[in-house]
């Protein structure tokens, strides 16, 4: 366990907010640029593709440079410098939003998002293992859930702010989209990246991770793939991010086709999908606090409703009608019960939430109206803690090669792009159509359930006691 300076964890998890703001805001840019530039559904999904594939390119660069230098980049550069550099790279990407919106250039837009994602990849490689190691590794997945809860504050307000910037000043005319209005929120975001870079440079966040040396530390970097929890976990991350992103990014088109929802009315639904991840992560995050068991149990109930309250408040302030979302509280109760049963165990939680995700998608596929919309949005609830579960399981037992394993897992975030484009292509009426295209997500969750079952035996053979990793709530 690494003892972090007081306040260091709070500083570290602030960076998770930025990742969420940009990722969720993409779901507003997709229908806007699709309409303004007359794109097909598959072409519009290239927005997600460019952003998430940047994680892969960044991770491959990290992996290649580490191999050439024969030492880990972050261990040489330092974690604070690595986080600051990643933020500055992302800040450069936001500058491209000026010419992209001025000229209505789809190429410049996705180039800007690619550069933002490139910076995020370095930030993710550093921040995720840091969050796990800054305290008892047994509760590492719960600290990632806490960080993810901050991430989803960004995902909840991002779509609302970007939608307000684009649609706030226009009337009911369907063809008067103001693409230039997107400049302001992204330029402010770029300035925030720069300020955060300075903050991390001089923060108390640890510059190194204390790891246990293993006998194969000097082996080739590719030999790390001999750990099946990592190699299978890479595909799990690919499919997890894929189902999460594709479910949200195809939701606007589903609502347009099946419910006749206009682009300027989609923001609260996208916001609730991403707020659902916040709800789930806040529920799990209670286990990361050093408090009594009874207080943890109370927070397990209070925090998810508080997170739902943030969603309602933000959207009410933005002028969106929110009374229709109260029935969603029933799904929040399902999540609370599932979290209690899983007891914070990453294997139990991964299996249970994957099965619930399959159930939610099937309900959405075979029903109609708001029932199907609520079902698809609830996928956010059941995706909420899958990242910390998979990440914690994937890097278990890697010792001083944790950073390399982390970079390989971050590389697989590209699933958000590939799965979105795949579902977007299958959403064409000559194939599955938009509603049946969600069977792609069912297949993703099926593998995640398999990974949960398989990794338990893998780690048991390596004498890693996952049953006690998460402690319990």
Secondary structure, 3 states (H helix, E strand, C coil): CCCCCCCHHHHHHCHHHHHHHHHHHHHHHHHHHHHHCCCCHHHHCHHHHHHHHHHHHHHHHHHHHHHHHCCCHHHHHCHHHHHHHHHHHHHHHHHHHHHHHHCCCHHHHHHHHHHHHHHHHHHHHHHHHHHHHCCCHHHHHHHHHHHHHHHHHHHHHHHHHHHHHHHCCCCCCCCCCCHHHHHHHHHHHHHHHHHHHHHHHCCCCCCCCCCCCCCCCCCCHHHHHHCHHHHHHHHHHHHHHHHHHHHHHCHHHHHHHHHCCCHHHCHHHHHHHHHHHHHHHHHHHHHHCCCCHHHHHHHHHHHHHHHHHHHHHHHHHCCCCCHHHHHHHHHHHHHHHHHHHHCCCHHHHHHHHHHHHHHHHHHHHHCCHHHHHHHHHCHHHHHCCHHHHHHHHHCCCCHHHHHHHHHHHHHHHHHHHHHHHHHHHHCCCCCCHHHHCCHHHHHHHHHHHHHHHHHHHHHHHCCCCHHHCCCCC
